[in-house]
């Protein structure tokens, strides 16, 4: 005669559903190797924004990180890193930097062209305007 409690049975059932859900998600996403092969093809075609050697190195590193389930970890920290760089600036410069990081102003250029320029315009009126 089994003495398994209904609570334990429910917990086991819930755990098995979670595991099967994670397995289904993993099955739906492309494997690390398939993604690597796709990225490698882009590198070899010359359509990436990097030289071939760097591109292949980065694709391999991404594959290795994906296999360790670390790919994408820290992606949300880009914004916080940019804001941290602004914190070194004094007063109004800090505020202006933070507004640019948050997307205000205009953006020109590209990484491929050597850099992205973020620009805001601040109009200031002197306390004692000339007469």
ABEGO torsion letter per residue (X at the ends): XBABBAAAAAAAAAAAAAAAAAAAAAAABBBAAAAAAAAAAAAAAGABABBAAAAAAAAAAAAAAAAAGABGBGAAAAAAAAAAAAAABBEAAAAAAAAAAAGBEBBBEBAAAGEBBBBBBBBBBBABBBX
